[in-house]
Amino acid sequence: MSSDREYLDYISEQLSDAPEISYRAMMGEYIIYCKGKVIGGIYDNRFLVKPTAGAKRLMPDSPSELPYEGAKEMLLVEDIDNREFMSELVQTIADELPEPKKRKK
């Protein structure tokens, strides 16, 4: 099942206070970036994020779910209506992740 564009638009609106948010469509789903780093994505109309230490601290009871078969588990963001929390969450995750590797041309 693919994710709806309306769900992406809602999540994008909720993340609008966070810096440098972008997304990329990928096989019917959406990869979410913050500060140029992949922090998670929208899979089957679920907002899932990488399970960093900060994400686990901010969402200690969040269930781990698979975005798709064969993938690593990610954390389900259940409090998507809390814009302040969403902004803090994605910024915390982005700050914990390493800088993306530069691609060779």
Secondary structure, DSSP 8 states (H G I E B T S, - for coil): ----HHHHHHHHHHTTTSTTEEEEEETTEEEEEETTEEEEEEETTEEEE---HHHHHH-TT--EE-SSTTS--EEE---TT-HHHHHHHHHHHHHHS--------
